[in-house]
Amino acid sequence: MNATVLAAEKTTGVNGVKTLTYRVTLTYLAAGFDWQANYLATLEKGADPARQKLRLLAWLTIANDNGQSFPDATLLAVAGTINVERNFRSLTDPLEAKPLRLTCYPLGSTARGTVAEPAAAPPPSAPIAEWSAAQDIVVTGSRMAGLMAPAADKVAMKAREESLGDVKLYRVPEQVTVASQSLKQVAFLDQPRVNGTLFHRGACGPESEEGNDEQPVPVALWLRTRNDAAHGLGLAMPSGKMAVFEPTSAGEMLLGEQDIRDYASGQKVELALANSSNVYLACGREAESRELSDGRWHSLHALVTNANGHAITIEITLADSSGWLVRKLSGQHVLEDGRHIMSVTVPANGSRTLQWDIRGTQ
């Protein structure tokens, strides 16, 4: 941190003795700061799921958990793991904190006629535990209701990405105020037309948690894109939280929220959304095939039902490729991340019966 503590011009003192006053800048280390990336993905209404368009907006959410405010500060954020060779915290006194106080809810007893006070609303989500003391959220460059609110129409100011060795540095182009005990948000990424794909993902086979008992289970909806210029991205994406919204007649609806890791340019990005209420998968096998790892070929099957008004793509994980072989698949066979995957299209308001053979390699 830098702070100017004194400023004056050259003056003449008592008895003609010249007195010089200098501008002094104090540089020091301050604890209680952290930041994380918050991503907001808003799907385009009415788009083809196979060629989904979305707007991706990302915010630097900075936490100042100490009692010092920094008005008109130059703000920079570093994304990446920095090698710290010396523990500077050992040079200062440890931070003091109030002891933990737990209050059970509800209070009192209805038998005695006591009425509990309503529970207070939880604070906004934050990167680290120390953020819980922050009281205010200040958003620079746009109006937002909270950390994970739907994307604003326009971003007035955006932090610039720069390279700093092997990490990324985000420089806020204007001076901002980081108030004490508060959160500050500044946009650092705004990509209005990102190309993606919506698909469903399920699992059938020896490693499937759902088993093979012919019982239909809902499958998860996923969003896939690639962090490159061809898909409307191609920028560093620091780890953080991502929320995906879908426009509806009642406003923006949250489809899913999850933590994401760091994504470099060129990497594939996949996000698990909510379980679908319209797409179900039922897995089955031959009645006599109770032990699939006996070295013989066994026939498995699955039924996919789609109650949506549009066709869907589903990817079914069949088995780990290191321990199993597959053949005679009803759909497209893909080897991805060491797994056998079958990809098929199911028509609107329709179903498909799938078959394949599987055999253990040992």
C-alpha positions in Angstrom: 0.0 0.0 0.0 1.1 3.6 -0.7 -0.1 6.6 1.2 1.0 10.3 1.0 1.4 11.6 4.5 2.9 15.1 4.0 3.0 17.8 1.3 4.2 21.4 1.3 6.3 23.9 -0.6 9.7 25.3 0.3 9.3 28.0 3.0 11.3 30.4 5.0 11.4 29.7 8.7 12.1 31.8 11.8 15.1 34.2 11.6 15.5 33.6 7.9 16.4 29.9 8.3 15.1 28.0 5.3 12.8 25.1 6.1 12.2 22.4 3.5 9.1 20.3 3.6 8.9 17.2 1.4 6.1 15.0 0.0 6.5 11.6 1.7 5.0 8.4 0.5 4.7 5.6 2.9 4.7 2.0 1.5 3.5 -0.8 3.7 2.0 -4.2 3.8 -1.7 -4.5 4.7 -3.4 -7.8 5.7 -7.1 -8.6 5.3 -7.3 -8.3 1.4 -8.3 -10.9 -1.1 -10.2 -11.2 -4.4 -11.9 -13.8 -6.5 -13.5 -13.9 -10.0 -17.3 -14.1 -10.3 -18.6 -15.1 -13.7 -22.1 -14.5 -15.0 -23.2 -16.4 -18.1 -26.5 -15.4 -19.7 -27.9 -17.7 -22.4 -29.4 -16.2 -25.5 -33.2 -16.7 -25.6 -34.5 -19.1 -28.3 -31.1 -20.3 -29.5 -30.5 -23.7 -30.9 -29.0 -25.8 -28.0 -26.4 -27.2 -30.4 -25.3 -23.6 -31.3 -26.0 -21.8 -28.1 -25.0 -18.1 -27.8 -24.3 -16.6 -24.4 -22.9 -13.4 -22.9 -20.1 -14.0 -20.4 -19.4 -11.2 -17.9 -16.8 -11.5 -15.2 -16.1 -9.3 -12.1 -13.2 -8.8 -9.9 -14.6 -9.0 -6.4 -12.2 -7.4 -3.9 -12.6 -7.8 -0.2 -11.2 -5.3 2.3 -11.6 -6.8 5.7 -9.7 -4.3 7.8 -10.6 -0.9 9.3 -8.7 1.2 6.8 -10.3 2.7 3.7 -8.3 3.6 0.6 -10.0 6.5 -1.3 -8.9 7.1 -5.0 -6.6 4.1 -4.9 -4.7 2.6 -7.9 -6.0 -1.0 -7.9 -4.3 -4.0 -9.5 -5.1 -7.7 -9.0 -2.8 -10.7 -9.7 -4.3 -14.0 -10.8 -2.2 -17.0 -10.3 -0.2 -18.7 -7.6 2.8 -16.6 -6.5 5.9 -18.1 -4.9 6.2 -16.4 -1.4 9.7 -17.0 0.0 9.2 -15.1 3.2 6.3 -15.0 5.6 5.7 -11.2 6.1 2.8 -11.9 8.5 5.4 -13.0 11.1 6.7 -9.4 11.1 3.4 -8.0 12.5 1.2 -8.7 15.4 -1.5 -11.3 14.8 -5.0 -10.0 13.9 -7.5 -9.8 16.7 -11.0 -11.3 16.1 -14.1 -11.6 18.2 -14.8 -15.1 19.5 -17.3 -17.3 17.7 -20.8 -16.9 19.0 -23.5 -19.5 18.1 -27.2 -18.9 18.6 -29.7 -21.8 18.1 -32.9 -21.2 16.1 -35.7 -21.0 17.0 -35.3 -19.3 20.3 -37.6 -20.0 23.3 -40.5 -22.4 23.3 -43.9 -22.2 21.8 -45.2 -23.9 25.0 -44.1 -20.7 26.9 -45.5 -18.4 24.3 -42.2 -17.0 23.2 -41.8 -16.1 19.6 -38.3 -16.2 18.0 -37.0 -13.3 16.1 -36.7 -13.9 12.3 -33.2 -15.1 11.2 -31.1 -12.5 9.6 -30.4 -12.9 5.8 -27.1 -14.5 5.1 -24.3 -12.3 3.8 -23.3 -12.5 0.1 -21.0 -15.4 -0.9 -17.3 -14.5 -0.7 -14.0 -16.1 -1.6 -12.6 -16.5 2.0 -13.9 -16.7 5.5 -12.5 -13.3 6.3 -15.1 -11.7 4.0 -17.9 -12.4 6.4 -17.2 -9.1 8.2 -17.7 -7.0 5.0 -20.8 -4.9 5.2 -21.1 -3.2 1.8 -20.8 -4.2 -1.9 -19.7 -1.4 -4.2 -19.9 -2.0 -7.9 -17.9 0.1 -10.3 -19.1 0.7 -13.9 -22.6 -0.9 -13.7 -25.6 -1.5 -11.5 -25.8 -4.8 -9.8 -28.0 -6.3 -7.1 -25.4 -8.6 -5.7 -22.4 -10.9 -6.4 -24.3 -13.3 -8.6 -27.0 -11.1 -10.1 -27.8 -11.4 -13.9 -25.5 -9.5 -16.2 -26.0 -5.8 -16.6 -26.7 -4.3 -20.1 -23.6 -2.2 -20.2 -20.2 -2.1 -18.5 -18.7 1.4 -18.2 -15.2 0.4 -17.0 -13.2 -2.8 -17.4 -9.9 -3.8 -15.9 -7.2 -4.5 -18.4 -5.4 -7.8 -18.6 -1.6 -7.7 -18.6 1.1 -10.4 -18.4 3.3 -10.5 -15.3 5.7 -13.4 -15.8 3.7 -16.6 -15.6 0.7 -15.0 -14.0 -1.9 -12.4 -15.2 -2.3 -8.9 -13.8 -5.6 -6.9 -14.0 -5.2 -3.1 -13.9 -8.2 -1.0 -13.1 -7.9 2.0 -15.5 -9.3 4.6 -13.1 -8.7 5.3 -9.4 -11.3 3.7 -7.2 -12.2 3.8 -3.5 -11.9 0.5 -1.6 -13.8 1.2 1.6 -13.1 -0.6 4.9 -15.2 -3.7 5.8 -16.6 -3.9 2.3 -16.5 -5.7 -1.1 -15.7 -3.9 -4.3 -16.5 -5.2 -7.8 -14.9 -4.1 -11.1 -15.6 -5.9 -14.4 -12.6 -7.5 -16.1 -14.2 -9.5 -18.9 -17.3 -8.9 -21.1 -17.7 -11.2 -24.1 -21.2 -10.6 -25.6 -21.3 -13.4 -28.1 -19.7 -16.6 -26.9 -20.4 -19.8 -28.8 -21.4 -22.9 -26.8 -23.3 -26.1 -26.7 -26.0 -27.4 -24.4 -26.0 -31.2 -24.0 -27.0 -33.8 -21.5 -24.7 -36.3 -19.8 -25.5 -39.6 -18.1 -23.8 -42.9 -17.3 -24.4 -46.6 -17.9 -22.1 -49.5 -17.2 -20.0 -51.2 -14.5 -18.9 -47.9 -13.0 -22.3 -46.2 -13.1 -23.6 -45.0 -9.7 -27.2 -45.4 -10.9 -26.7 -49.1 -11.6 -28.4 -51.1 -14.3 -31.8 -51.8 -12.8 -34.0 -50.3 -15.7 -35.1 -47.5 -13.4 -35.2 -44.1 -15.2 -33.2 -41.3 -13.6 -32.9 -37.6 -14.6 -29.7 -36.6 -16.4 -27.7 -33.4 -15.9 -27.7 -30.5 -18.4 -24.2 -29.3 -19.3 -22.8 -26.3 -21.1 -19.6 -26.7 -23.1 -17.5 -24.1 -24.9 -13.8 -23.6 -25.7 -11.7 -20.7 -24.5 -10.5 -19.5 -27.9 -11.2 -16.7 -30.3 -13.3 -19.0 -32.6 -15.8 -19.4 -29.7 -15.7 -15.7 -28.7 -13.2 -16.0 -25.9 -9.5 -16.6 -26.0 -8.7 -14.8 -22.7 -7.3 -16.0 -19.4 -10.1 -17.1 -17.0 -8.9 -17.1 -13.3 -10.5 -19.6 -10.9 -13.7 -18.4 -9.2 -17.4 -19.0 -9.2 -19.7 -19.1 -12.3 -23.5 -18.7 -12.4 -25.5 -19.5 -15.6 -28.8 -17.7 -16.2 -31.5 -18.4 -18.7 -33.9 -15.6 -19.8 -37.6 -16.4 -19.2 -40.9 -14.4 -19.4 -40.6 -14.0 -15.6 -37.0 -12.7 -15.8 -33.6 -14.3 -15.5 -33.7 -17.9 -14.0 -30.6 -19.4 -12.4 -29.7 -22.7 -14.2 -26.7 -23.6 -12.1 -23.7 -22.3 -10.1 -20.4 -23.9 -9.5 -16.7 -23.3 -8.7 -14.4 -23.3 -11.8 -10.6 -23.8 -12.0 -8.2 -21.6 -14.0 -8.7 -21.9 -17.7 -5.9 -20.8 -20.1 -6.6 -19.8 -23.7 -7.4 -22.8 -25.8 -8.8 -25.1 -23.1 -12.2 -26.7 -23.2 -14.6 -25.4 -20.6 -17.5 -27.6 -19.3 -20.1 -26.6 -16.7 -22.6 -28.8 -15.0 -26.0 -27.2 -14.7 -29.2 -28.5 -13.0 -30.6 -32.0 -13.5 -33.2 -32.0 -16.3 -36.9 -32.7 -15.5 -37.5 -33.6 -19.2 -34.7 -36.0 -20.0 -34.4 -39.5 -18.4 -32.1 -42.4 -18.8 -32.7 -46.0 -17.8 -29.9 -48.5 -18.0 -30.1 -52.3 -18.2 -28.2 -55.5 -19.0 -28.8 -59.2 -19.8 -30.6 -61.0 -17.0 -27.8 -63.6 -16.7 -25.0 -60.9 -16.8 -24.4 -60.2 -13.2 -20.6 -60.3 -13.3 -19.3 -58.2 -16.3 -15.6 -58.6 -15.5 -15.4 -62.3 -16.4 -13.7 -61.7 -19.7 -16.7 -62.4 -21.9 -18.7 -60.0 -24.1 -21.9 -58.8 -22.4 -24.8 -56.9 -24.0 -26.1 -53.8 -22.3 -28.9 -51.4 -23.3 -30.4 -48.1 -22.3 -33.6 -46.1 -22.9 -33.4 -42.3 -23.3 -36.7 -40.3 -23.2 -36.9 -36.6 -24.1 -40.0 -34.6 -23.2 -38.6 -31.3 -24.6 -40.1 -29.7 -27.6 -36.7 -29.8 -29.3 -34.1 -32.5 -30.1 -31.4 -33.0 -27.5 -27.9 -34.5 -27.5 -26.9 -36.9 -24.7 -23.5 -38.3 -24.0 -23.5 -41.5 -22.0 -20.3 -42.6 -20.2 -20.0 -46.4 -20.7 -16.8 -47.4 -18.9 -13.2 -46.6 -18.2 -11.1 -47.3 -21.3 -8.2 -48.7 -19.3 -10.3 -51.6 -18.0 -13.0 -52.2 -20.6 -13.6 -52.7 -24.3 -16.8 -51.8 -26.1 -18.3 -52.7 -29.5 -21.5 -52.6 -31.5 -22.6 -49.2 -30.2 -25.9 -47.7 -31.4 -24.5 -44.2 -31.4 -21.2 -42.4 -32.0 -18.3 -43.7 -30.0 -15.8 -41.2 -28.5 -12.8 -41.7 -26.3 -12.4 -38.7 -24.0 -10.4 -38.3 -20.8 -9.9 -42.1 -20.7 -13.5 -43.0 -20.9 -15.7 -44.7 -23.5 -18.6 -42.3 -24.4 -21.5 -42.9 -26.7 -23.1 -39.7 -28.1 -26.7 -39.8 -29.6 -29.4 -37.4 -30.6 -32.9 -37.9 -29.3 -35.8 -36.3 -31.2 -38.3 -33.9 -29.6 -41.0 -35.6 -27.5 -39.4 -38.9 -28.4 -37.2 -41.7 -27.1 -34.3 -43.9 -28.3 -33.3 -47.5 -27.3 -29.5 -48.0 -27.3 -27.4 -51.1 -27.3 -23.7 -52.0 -27.0 -21.4 -54.8 -25.9 -18.8 -54.6 -23.2 -15.9 -56.8 -22.0 -13.3 -56.5 -19.3 -9.7 -56.4 -20.4 -8.5 -58.6 -17.5 
